[in-house]
Amino acid sequence: MKRRRLDAIGTADGAGFSDMRKYVRLLLLPLIVSAAACEVTKTENPLSPSVAGPIPGVEISAPKLLEPASGAQIAGDKQPITLLIENSSSNGVRPLNYSFEVAGDSNFNNKVFAREGVTPGENGRTSLTLPNALGTGRGYFWRAKAQDGANAGPYSSMVAFNVFTPVSFDKPVPVSPVGGVKVTTYTPEFVFNNAPRTGVPGLITYVIEVASNSTFGGLLAAWQFTEQANQTKFTAVSGLPASSQLYWRVRAFEATALGPWSDTATFITPTPVVAPPPPTGGGGGGGACTNTTQVGIVTCRRNQFSGHMDAGQSLVFLKGVASDLNKAGTWGSGYGLLRKTSGASCGGYSCDIICRGAGTSQQQWDILGDSDGAQTPNWGAPNGYPGIRVDSCDAP
């Protein structure tokens, strides 16, 4: 009897286990169905991170490169560079991000910068500032493209630009006259070592200033001239005051850059040679000249002054020549000094012309061949109306 009960129980238990498995399957079925449905939904969602390959039908346009523009010239001191694009368009639902590349060659084999996953900017444009300055004195290429994590658009057309070394100057170095040296002429030659520079400048010009004080408030002259090789020399084109300690400085400049002033240099102009007073009845500086030719008289009077004549000496010289010509009488009389109504003068008179007559009959002689500043005695045919400006011809 005991054995039958065990068999009965075993049979009953076996039936119970079978029913139990069916019951469990019934309970799990909704979960299995739900998980399968979830996986299907996840796979079909284009925003799901699990989407790995391109989504059919999605098209992304290339961005438009705005800055730097093609052929842009960027100064090396205006860095780091900011890249600016006009955003791409897409018919997909996934958000875009951008990839930027800068290279030293048009094939982008030598990339100097690359950045992925750049978030789009506002107002339809995206900018990216490079983390470091690019090397100067060379050309570069850049491009960009858009992607959405599953699809990628084409690269934009590449754009070439250049980064150049900006021009700058250091101080020129005065060579002569310096150190308070006394020069021998009122039109000294200035010599200086050229200004060191960076970059590739265009035409280099220098300006020299000469003043009566170290602050250059009393400016006497300023001249501009082009650079010579290694060391530049320039001779003053107008006479400077006699017996004066003067100050000069120089600087370089070109179209895009202005250099600093050099250190200030000093020099002293010569003391004028004072002509002896004329004898009683004499008319000029020193004794009268009684040469038998006009140019002889002019030369005699010029020899009474050594070096370059200043304004006062020139006036004495002119009076002496006019007086000697009148005394000789050989070439007529009425010689005088030409009063100037405008322009530079020697006490209100021309510094190198004597005259005779008035109105359209006036004659004028240039008695110093001073086109080069040498004040060389000269006598030629007179100049007359209408080739002259007629002014008052005053007695010496």
C-alpha positions in Angstrom: 0.0 0.0 0.0 2.9 2.4 0.8 4.4 1.7 -2.6 1.2 2.6 -4.4 1.0 6.0 -2.6 4.5 6.9 -3.7 3.7 6.0 -7.3 0.5 8.0 -7.0 2.4 11.0 -5.6 5.1 10.7 -8.3 2.5 10.7 -10.9 0.8 13.6 -9.4 4.1 15.5 -9.0 5.0 14.9 -12.6 1.7 16.3 -13.8 2.3 19.3 -11.5 5.7 20.1 -13.0 4.4 20.0 -16.5 1.6 22.4 -15.6 4.1 24.6 -13.8 6.3 25.0 -16.9 3.3 26.0 -19.0 2.3 28.5 -16.3 5.8 30.1 -16.3 5.8 30.3 -20.1 2.5 32.1 -20.0 3.9 34.6 -17.4 7.1 35.3 -19.4 5.5 35.6 -22.8 4.4 39.3 -22.4 8.0 40.2 -21.2 9.6 38.4 -24.2 7.2 40.1 -26.6 7.8 43.5 -24.9 11.6 43.1 -25.2 11.4 42.1 -28.8 9.2 45.1 -29.6 11.5 47.4 -27.7 14.5 46.1 -29.7 12.6 46.7 -33.0 11.7 50.2 -31.9 15.3 51.0 -30.9 16.7 49.8 -34.2 14.2 51.8 -36.2 14.8 55.1 -34.2 17.3 57.3 -36.2 18.3 59.2 -33.1 19.3 56.0 -31.3 23.1 55.7 -30.5 23.0 52.2 -31.8 22.5 53.3 -35.3 25.9 52.6 -36.8 25.7 52.9 -40.6 24.3 55.5 -43.0 20.6 56.0 -42.9 19.2 55.7 -46.5 17.9 58.9 -48.0 19.7 61.3 -45.7 21.6 64.0 -47.6 24.0 66.6 -46.0 25.4 69.5 -47.9 29.0 70.8 -47.7 29.5 73.9 -45.5 30.5 77.2 -47.1 33.9 78.5 -46.0 33.7 82.2 -45.2 36.9 83.2 -43.3 39.7 83.2 -44.0 38.7 83.7 -47.6 40.6 82.4 -50.6 44.0 84.2 -50.9 43.7 85.9 -47.6 46.9 87.5 -46.2 47.0 87.2 -42.5 49.6 89.0 -40.4 51.5 86.7 -38.0 50.7 89.0 -35.1 46.9 88.7 -35.8 46.7 85.2 -34.5 45.3 82.7 -33.5 43.1 82.5 -36.6 39.4 82.0 -36.4 37.7 79.7 -39.0 34.2 80.7 -40.0 31.7 78.6 -42.0 28.1 78.9 -43.2 26.3 75.9 -41.8 25.3 72.8 -43.8 21.8 71.7 -44.5 20.4 68.2 -44.0 17.1 66.4 -44.7 17.7 64.1 -41.8 16.4 64.4 -38.2 19.7 63.9 -36.5 21.7 67.1 -35.3 24.8 68.0 -37.2 28.3 68.6 -36.0 31.4 69.7 -37.9 34.9 68.6 -38.7 37.6 71.2 -39.4 41.1 70.6 -40.9 44.0 72.9 -41.7 47.0 71.6 -43.6 50.3 72.7 -45.2 49.5 71.1 -48.5 46.4 70.9 -50.8 46.1 67.1 -50.3 45.9 67.4 -46.6 48.7 64.9 -46.0 50.5 67.4 -43.7 47.7 68.4 -41.3 48.6 71.1 -38.7 45.2 71.1 -37.1 42.1 68.9 -37.0 39.0 69.1 -34.8 35.9 66.8 -34.8 32.5 67.1 -33.2 32.2 70.9 -33.3 28.7 72.0 -32.3 27.0 74.3 -34.8 26.8 78.0 -34.0 23.9 80.3 -34.0 22.4 82.3 -36.9 23.4 79.8 -39.5 27.2 80.1 -38.9 29.8 78.2 -36.9 33.2 79.5 -35.9 36.3 77.8 -34.4 39.4 79.6 -33.1 42.6 77.6 -33.5 44.3 76.9 -30.2 47.8 78.1 -31.3 49.3 80.5 -33.9 50.4 79.0 -37.2 53.9 79.4 -38.5 54.5 82.6 -40.4 56.0 83.0 -43.9 54.1 80.2 -45.6 50.7 79.1 -47.1 48.0 76.9 -45.7 44.8 75.2 -46.8 41.6 74.5 -44.8 38.3 72.7 -45.3 35.3 71.5 -43.3 32.5 69.0 -43.5 29.3 68.2 -41.6 28.1 64.8 -40.1 25.2 63.5 -37.9 26.7 60.4 -36.4 25.3 58.1 -39.0 25.7 60.1 -42.2 28.5 62.4 -43.3 28.4 65.2 -45.9 31.2 66.0 -48.4 34.1 68.2 -47.6 33.8 71.8 -48.7 36.1 73.0 -51.4 39.5 73.8 -49.9 40.6 77.4 -49.4 44.2 78.6 -49.5 45.5 81.5 -47.3 48.9 82.8 -46.2 50.3 83.8 -42.9 53.0 86.5 -43.3 55.6 88.0 -41.0 54.6 91.7 -40.5 57.1 94.4 -41.3 58.7 96.1 -38.4 61.8 98.3 -37.9 64.3 98.8 -35.2 66.3 102.0 -34.7 68.9 103.1 -37.2 72.4 103.9 -35.8 73.9 107.4 -36.5 77.5 107.2 -37.6 78.4 110.8 -38.4 78.3 113.5 -37.4 78.1 112.4 -33.8 79.5 113.2 -30.4 79.4 117.0 -30.8 82.0 117.0 -33.6 82.5 120.3 -35.5 81.6 119.9 -39.2 83.4 121.9 -41.9 80.3 122.9 -43.9 76.8 124.2 -43.3 75.4 121.4 -45.5 77.0 118.3 -43.7 76.7 114.7 -44.8 74.7 112.5 -42.5 75.6 108.8 -42.3 73.9 106.0 -40.4 73.6 102.2 -40.4 70.3 101.1 -41.8 67.5 100.1 -39.5 67.2 96.3 -38.7 63.9 94.9 -39.9 61.6 91.9 -39.9 59.3 90.7 -42.7 59.7 91.7 -46.3 59.3 95.5 -46.6 58.6 97.4 -49.8 60.4 100.7 -50.6 62.1 101.9 -47.4 62.3 105.6 -46.8 64.1 107.5 -44.1 63.4 110.9 -42.5 66.1 113.0 -40.8 65.2 115.8 -38.4 67.6 118.5 -37.4 66.8 120.7 -34.4 68.3 123.4 -32.2 67.4 121.4 -29.0 67.3 117.8 -27.8 63.5 117.8 -27.6 63.2 118.7 -31.3 60.8 121.5 -30.5 63.0 123.9 -32.4 62.9 122.0 -35.7 65.2 123.4 -38.3 65.0 120.9 -41.2 63.4 117.6 -42.1 64.4 115.6 -45.2 63.1 112.3 -46.7 65.1 110.0 -48.9 65.3 106.3 -49.9 67.5 103.7 -48.3 70.9 102.7 -49.7 72.5 99.3 -49.2 73.7 98.6 -45.6 74.6 102.2 -44.8 72.7 105.3 -46.0 74.3 108.7 -46.6 72.5 112.0 -47.2 73.8 115.5 -47.7 71.8 118.4 -46.4 70.1 120.3 -49.2 69.9 123.6 -47.4 72.4 125.4 -45.2 72.2 125.1 -41.4 72.8 128.0 -38.9 76.4 128.9 -38.2 78.2 128.4 -34.9 75.5 126.2 -33.5 75.3 122.9 -31.6 72.6 121.0 -33.4 70.7 117.7 -32.8 69.7 115.1 -35.4 67.8 111.8 -35.5 66.6 109.4 -38.2 63.9 106.8 -38.5 62.7 104.3 -41.2 59.3 103.7 -42.6 57.4 102.0 -45.5 53.8 101.6 -46.5 52.8 99.4 -43.6 55.3 100.2 -40.8 56.9 103.1 -39.1 60.1 102.5 -37.1 61.3 104.2 -33.9 63.6 107.2 -33.9 67.3 106.6 -33.6 69.3 107.8 -30.6 69.9 111.6 -30.9 73.3 112.7 -32.2 74.9 116.1 -32.0 77.3 118.3 -34.0 78.5 121.9 -34.3 78.3 124.0 -37.4 81.3 126.1 -38.5 82.0 129.6 -37.4 81.6 132.0 -40.4 84.6 133.7 -41.8 83.9 137.5 -41.4 85.1 139.5 -44.4 87.1 142.6 -43.5 85.3 145.9 -43.6 85.4 147.7 -47.0 87.7 150.6 -47.3 86.2 154.1 -47.3 83.9 154.4 -50.3 84.1 150.7 -50.9 80.9 148.7 -51.5 81.5 145.2 -50.4 83.2 142.8 -48.1 86.9 143.6 -48.3 88.6 145.8 -50.9 87.0 146.5 -54.2 87.6 144.0 -57.1 88.8 145.8 -60.3 89.1 142.8 -62.6 88.6 143.4 -66.2 85.7 140.9 -66.7 82.4 140.4 -65.0 83.2 136.8 -63.9 86.6 138.1 -62.6 84.8 140.5 -60.3 82.4 137.8 -59.1 85.3 135.4 -58.5 87.3 138.0 -56.6 84.4 138.8 -54.3 83.6 135.1 -53.8 87.2 134.4 -52.8 86.8 136.8 -49.9 84.6 134.1 -48.2 85.8 130.6 -47.3 83.3 127.8 -47.2 79.6 128.0 -47.7 78.3 131.6 -47.3 75.3 132.0 -45.0 72.6 134.5 -45.6 74.5 137.5 -44.2 77.6 136.7 -46.1 75.7 136.2 -49.3 74.2 139.7 -48.9 77.7 141.3 -48.5 78.9 139.3 -51.5 76.1 140.5 -53.7 76.5 144.2 -52.7 80.2 144.0 -53.4 79.7 142.6 -56.9 77.0 145.1 -57.8 79.1 148.0 -56.4 82.3 146.9 -58.3 80.4 146.6 -61.6 78.9 150.1 -61.2 82.3 151.6 -60.3 84.0 150.0 -63.3 81.4 151.4 -65.7 82.7 149.2 -68.4 79.5 147.2 -68.7 77.1 150.1 -67.8 75.7 151.0 -64.5 72.6 150.6 -62.4 73.5 147.1 -61.1 71.7 146.3 -57.8 70.1 143.6 -55.6 66.9 141.9 -56.6 64.3 142.4 -53.9 62.1 139.2 -53.4 58.4 139.4 -52.7 58.2 135.8 -51.7 60.2 132.6 -51.0 63.5 132.2 -49.2 65.8 135.2 -49.2 68.9 136.9 -47.8 67.6 139.8 -45.8 64.7 140.2 -48.2 66.9 139.9 -51.3 67.7 137.0 -53.7 70.8 135.2 -52.4 72.4 134.7 -55.8 71.1 137.2 -58.4 72.0 140.8 -59.2 69.8 142.9 -61.5 69.6 146.1 -63.6 66.6 148.0 -64.9 62.9 147.8 -64.2 59.7 146.4 -65.7 59.9 144.4 -68.9 63.4 145.9 -69.6 64.8 144.4 -66.4 67.8 142.1 -66.7 68.9 139.5 -64.1 72.2 137.6 -63.7 72.6 134.4 -61.6 76.1 134.9 -60.3 76.4 131.7 -58.3 76.2 128.3 -60.0 74.5 126.9 -56.9 72.3 124.1 -58.2 74.5 121.7 -56.2 75.0 124.1 -53.3 78.6 124.8 -54.2 78.1 128.6 -54.6 80.5 128.6 -57.6 81.2 132.0 -59.2 79.3 132.4 -62.5 78.5 134.9 -65.2 76.5 134.3 -68.2 74.0 136.0 -70.5 71.4 137.9 -68.6 67.9 136.6 -68.2 65.1 138.9 -69.3 61.3 139.2 -69.5 59.2 137.2 -69.9 61.5 134.4 -68.6 61.9 136.2 -65.3 59.7 137.5 -62.5 60.2 141.2 -62.4 60.9 142.6 -58.9 62.4 145.8 -57.6 66.1 146.2 -58.3 67.6 148.1 -55.4 70.9 149.9 -55.3 73.7 148.1 -53.4 
